[in-house]
Amino acid sequence: MDEVLGIDASSRVFVPSLKGAGYQVRYHEFDGPHTVPPYIAREALKWFTS
């Protein structure tokens, strides 16, 4: 559980808003603290450098 930025007040609000504005959003929820799991970091870096 993210105790820094609660998911109900962040991603679950931002993602639908971005999609509604026409953005393509790739979103993955995961259980854990306020960190970026390695598999998500790798995927983000691959997307960024492509």
C-alpha positions as CSV (number, residue, x, y, z in Angstrom):
1,M,0.0,0.0,0.0
2,D,1.3,3.4,-1.0
3,E,1.3,5.6,2.1
4,V,2.7,8.6,0.3
5,L,0.1,9.0,-2.5
6,G,-3.0,7.0,-2.1
7,I,-4.2,5.3,-5.3
8,D,-7.8,6.4,-5.0
9,A,-6.7,10.0,-5.0
10,S,-4.1,9.7,-7.8
11,S,-4.0,7.0,-10.5
12,R,-7.7,6.1,-10.2
13,V,-8.5,9.7,-10.9
14,F,-5.8,10.7,-13.3
15,V,-6.0,7.6,-15.6
16,P,-9.7,8.0,-16.5
17,S,-9.2,11.8,-17.0
18,L,-6.3,11.3,-19.3
19,K,-8.1,8.6,-21.3
20,G,-11.2,10.9,-21.5
21,A,-8.9,13.7,-22.9
22,G,-7.8,11.3,-25.7
23,Y,-4.5,10.2,-24.4
24,Q,-3.3,6.6,-24.7
25,V,-2.6,5.3,-21.2
26,R,-0.9,2.2,-20.2
27,Y,-1.5,1.7,-16.5
28,H,-0.5,-1.1,-14.2
29,E,-1.5,-1.3,-10.6
30,F,0.7,-3.3,-8.2
31,D,0.7,-4.0,-4.5
32,G,3.5,-2.4,-2.7
33,P,4.9,0.8,-1.2
34,H,5.7,4.1,-3.0
35,T,8.3,2.6,-5.4
36,V,8.6,1.6,-9.0
37,P,9.0,-2.2,-9.3
38,P,11.9,-3.3,-11.6
39,Y,9.6,-4.8,-14.2
40,I,7.7,-1.6,-14.6
41,A,10.9,0.5,-14.7
42,R,12.2,-1.8,-17.5
43,E,9.0,-1.5,-19.5
44,A,9.0,2.3,-19.1
45,L,12.6,2.6,-20.2
46,K,11.9,0.4,-23.2
47,W,8.9,2.6,-24.1
48,F,10.9,5.9,-23.6
49,T,13.8,4.8,-25.7
50,S,11.7,3.4,-28.6
